[in-house]
Amino acid sequence: MIVTEALIDHLSHLAKLEFKGDQRDALKKDLEKIIGFMDQLNGLDTSEVEPLIFMSEEINRYRKDEIERSITHDEALRNAPKKDSDFFRIPKVRGKHS
């Protein structure tokens, strides 16, 4: 796979990121290294390697699902820097590229 400017533009758009100048060059080099490494992995013979189903022999020990005391609505909002009636007020997080 060849890393082109169009590919960098496409990935940047999908990730909602903006790269300029040296950043684009560095990103292109990094992507080429990653793809080269993946090509090496694709070339390995894994026909005799058993699939790894679990990473360890440990078994999950779940706690019982029990109802416990929780904080009230007022307690949750008590230390909020800004609130509006029953809700937390936060700054806008949407950018121009949403």
MIDOSE-1310 file (N, C-alpha, C; in nm, 2 decimals, decimal comma, always signed):
residues 98
mivt	+0,08/-0,12/+0,00/+0,00/+0,00/+0,00/+0,09/+0,12/+0,00; +0,06/+0,22/-0,08/+0,13/+0,34/-0,10/+0,06/+0,45/-0,02; +0,13/+0,52/+0,06/+0,08/+0,63/+0,14/+0,08/+0,76/+0,05; -0,03/+0,80/+0,01/-0,04/+0,92/-0,08/-0,10/+1,04/+0,00
eali	-0,09/+1,15/-0,06/-0,15/+1,27/+0,01/-0,30/+1,26/+0,02; -0,36/+1,19/-0,08/-0,51/+1,17/-0,07/-0,54/+1,08/+0,05; -0,46/+0,98/+0,07/-0,48/+0,89/+0,19/-0,47/+0,96/+0,32; -0,37/+1,05/+0,33/-0,35/+1,13/+0,45/-0,47/+1,22/+0,47
dhls	-0,52/+1,28/+0,36/-0,64/+1,37/+0,36/-0,76/+1,29/+0,41; -0,78/+1,17/+0,36/-0,89/+1,09/+0,39/-0,89/+1,05/+0,54; -0,77/+1,00/+0,59/-0,75/+0,96/+0,73/-0,77/+1,08/+0,82; -0,72/+1,19/+0,78/-0,73/+1,32/+0,86/-0,88/+1,35/+0,88
hlak	-0,95/+1,34/+0,76/-1,10/+1,38/+0,77/-1,17/+1,28/+0,86; -1,14/+1,15/+0,85/-1,21/+1,05/+0,93/-1,18/+1,07/+1,08; -1,06/+1,11/+1,11/-1,02/+1,13/+1,25/-1,05/+1,27/+1,30; -1,10/+1,35/+1,21/-1,13/+1,49/+1,24/-1,00/+1,56/+1,30
lefk	-0,89/+1,54/+1,23/-0,76/+1,60/+1,27/-0,71/+1,68/+1,15; -0,62/+1,77/+1,18/-0,56/+1,86/+1,08/-0,41/+1,85/+1,09; -0,34/+1,82/+0,98/-0,20/+1,81/+0,98/-0,15/+1,91/+0,87; -0,04/+1,98/+0,91/+0,02/+2,07/+0,81/+0,17/+2,05/+0,81
gdqr	+0,23/+2,08/+0,69/+0,37/+2,08/+0,67/+0,45/+1,96/+0,73; +0,53/+1,99/+0,82/+0,62/+1,88/+0,88/+0,54/+1,77/+0,94; +0,42/+1,81/+1,00/+0,34/+1,70/+1,06/+0,29/+1,60/+0,96; +0,25/+1,65/+0,84/+0,21/+1,56/+0,73/+0,33/+1,47/+0,69
dalk	+0,44/+1,53/+0,68/+0,56/+1,45/+0,64/+0,59/+1,34/+0,74; +0,59/+1,38/+0,87/+0,61/+1,28/+0,98/+0,50/+1,17/+0,98; +0,38/+1,21/+0,96/+0,27/+1,12/+0,95/+0,29/+1,02/+0,84; +0,33/+1,07/+0,72/+0,35/+0,98/+0,61/+0,46/+0,88/+0,63
kdle	+0,57/+0,92/+0,69/+0,68/+0,83/+0,73/+0,63/+0,73/+0,83; +0,56/+0,77/+0,93/+0,51/+0,68/+1,03/+0,42/+0,58/+0,97; +0,33/+0,62/+0,89/+0,23/+0,53/+0,82/+0,31/+0,43/+0,73; +0,41/+0,47/+0,66/+0,49/+0,38/+0,58/+0,56/+0,28/+0,66
kiig	+0,61/+0,32/+0,78/+0,68/+0,22/+0,87/+0,58/+0,12/+0,92; +0,46/+0,17/+0,96/+0,36/+0,08/+1,01/+0,31/-0,02/+0,91; +0,29/+0,03/+0,79/+0,24/-0,06/+0,68/+0,35/-0,16/+0,64; +0,48/-0,11/+0,64/+0,59/-0,20/+0,62/+0,60/-0,31/+0,72
fmdq	+0,58/-0,28/+0,85/+0,58/-0,38/+0,95/+0,47/-0,48/+0,94; +0,35/-0,43/+0,90/+0,24/-0,52/+0,88/+0,26/-0,61/+0,76; +0,33/-0,56/+0,66/+0,36/-0,65/+0,55/+0,46/-0,76/+0,59; +0,55/-0,73/+0,68/+0,64/-0,83/+0,73/+0,56/-0,94/+0,81
lngl	+0,46/-0,89/+0,89/+0,38/-0,99/+0,97/+0,30/-1,07/+0,88; +0,24/-1,01/+0,77/+0,16/-1,09/+0,67/+0,25/-1,20/+0,60; +0,38/-1,18/+0,59/+0,46/-1,27/+0,53/+0,50/-1,39/+0,62; +0,47/-1,39/+0,75/+0,51/-1,50/+0,84/+0,42/-1,62/+0,81
dtse	+0,48/-1,74/+0,83/+0,41/-1,86/+0,82/+0,35/-1,89/+0,96; +0,22/-1,89/+0,97/+0,16/-1,92/+1,10/+0,07/-2,04/+1,09; +0,10/-2,12/+0,99/+0,01/-2,24/+0,97/+0,02/-2,34/+1,09; +0,13/-2,34/+1,16/+0,14/-2,44/+1,27/+0,13/-2,38/+1,40
vepl	+0,08/-2,25/+1,41/+0,07/-2,18/+1,53/-0,08/-2,20/+1,58; -0,10/-2,25/+1,70/-0,23/-2,27/+1,76/-0,29/-2,13/+1,79; -0,42/-2,12/+1,76/-0,49/-2,00/+1,80/-0,49/-1,97/+1,95; -0,47/-1,85/+1,99/-0,47/-1,81/+2,13/-0,61/-1,76/+2,16
ifms	-0,68/-1,84/+2,24/-0,81/-1,81/+2,28/-0,82/-1,72/+2,40; -0,74/-1,75/+2,50/-0,74/-1,67/+2,62/-0,59/-1,63/+2,65; -0,58/-1,50/+2,70/-0,44/-1,45/+2,73/-0,39/-1,51/+2,86; -0,47/-1,56/+2,95/-0,42/-1,62/+3,07/-0,52/-1,73/+3,12
eein	-0,48/-1,80/+3,22/-0,56/-1,91/+3,27/-0,66/-1,85/+3,38; -0,65/-1,73/+3,41/-0,73/-1,67/+3,52/-0,88/-1,67/+3,47; -0,96/-1,68/+3,57/-1,11/-1,68/+3,55/-1,16/-1,56/+3,61; -1,25/-1,49/+3,55/-1,32/-1,37/+3,61/-1,40/-1,41/+3,73
ryrk	-1,38/-1,33/+3,83/-1,46/-1,35/+3,95/-1,55/-1,23/+3,97; -1,67/-1,25/+3,94/-1,77/-1,14/+3,94/-1,83/-1,13/+4,08; -1,85/-1,00/+4,12/-1,92/-0,98/+4,25/-2,07/-1,00/+4,23; -2,14/-1,02/+4,34/-2,29/-1,03/+4,32/-2,34/-0,89/+4,29
deie	-2,45/-0,89/+4,21/-2,51/-0,76/+4,18/-2,61/-0,73/+4,28; -2,57/-0,64/+4,37/-2,66/-0,60/+4,48/-2,69/-0,45/+4,48; -2,81/-0,42/+4,52/-2,85/-0,28/+4,53/-2,78/-0,22/+4,65; -2,71/-0,11/+4,62/-2,64/-0,03/+4,73/-2,69/+0,11/+4,73
rsit	-2,66/+0,18/+4,84/-2,69/+0,32/+4,85/-2,61/+0,40/+4,74; -2,68/+0,49/+4,68/-2,61/+0,57/+4,58/-2,63/+0,72/+4,62; -2,56/+0,81/+4,55/-2,58/+0,95/+4,59/-2,71/+1,00/+4,53; -2,76/+1,10/+4,59/-2,89/+1,15/+4,54/-2,86/+1,25/+4,43
hdea	-2,96/+1,29/+4,36/-2,95/+1,39/+4,25/-2,89/+1,52/+4,30; -2,93/+1,56/+4,41/-2,88/+1,69/+4,47/-2,74/+1,67/+4,51; -2,70/+1,56/+4,57/-2,56/+1,54/+4,61/-2,47/+1,54/+4,48; -2,52/+1,48/+4,37/-2,44/+1,48/+4,25/-2,41/+1,62/+4,20
lrna	-2,51/+1,70/+4,21/-2,50/+1,84/+4,15/-2,43/+1,94/+4,25; -2,42/+1,90/+4,38/-2,37/+1,99/+4,48/-2,24/+2,06/+4,45; -2,14/+1,99/+4,40/-2,01/+2,05/+4,37/-1,99/+2,09/+4,22; -2,10/+2,08/+4,15/-2,08/+2,12/+4,01/-2,05/+2,27/+3,99
pkkd	-1,95/+2,30/+3,91/-1,91/+2,44/+3,90/-2,03/+2,52/+3,84; -2,10/+2,46/+3,74/-2,21/+2,53/+3,68/-2,32/+2,42/+3,67; -2,44/+2,47/+3,70/-2,56/+2,38/+3,68/-2,68/+2,46/+3,63; -2,77/+2,39/+3,57/-2,89/+2,45/+3,52/-3,00/+2,36/+3,56
sdff	-3,07/+2,40/+3,66/-3,18/+2,31/+3,72/-3,13/+2,18/+3,76; -3,16/+2,07/+3,68/-3,12/+1,94/+3,72/-3,00/+1,89/+3,63; -2,93/+1,97/+3,57/-2,83/+1,93/+3,47/-2,70/+2,00/+3,50; -2,59/+1,93/+3,47/-2,45/+1,99/+3,47/-2,44/+2,08/+3,35
ripk	-2,38/+2,20/+3,36/-2,35/+2,29/+3,25/-2,20/+2,27/+3,21; -2,18/+2,24/+3,09/-2,04/+2,23/+3,04/-2,02/+2,32/+2,92; -1,89/+2,35/+2,89/-1,87/+2,43/+2,77/-1,89/+2,35/+2,65; -1,92/+2,42/+2,54/-1,94/+2,35/+2,41/-1,82/+2,27/+2,37
vrgk	-1,83/+2,15/+2,32/-1,72/+2,07/+2,28/-1,72/+2,04/+2,13; -1,83/+2,08/+2,06/-1,83/+2,07/+1,92/-1,75/+2,17/+1,85; -1,67/+2,13/+1,75/-1,59/+2,22/+1,68/-1,65/+2,25/+1,54; -1,58/+2,33/+1,46/-1,63/+2,37/+1,33/-1,63/+2,25/+1,23
hs	-1,56/+2,14/+1,26/-1,56/+2,02/+1,17/-1,65/+1,91/+1,21; -1,75/+1,94/+1,29/-1,84/+1,83/+1,34/-1,93/+1,79/+1,23
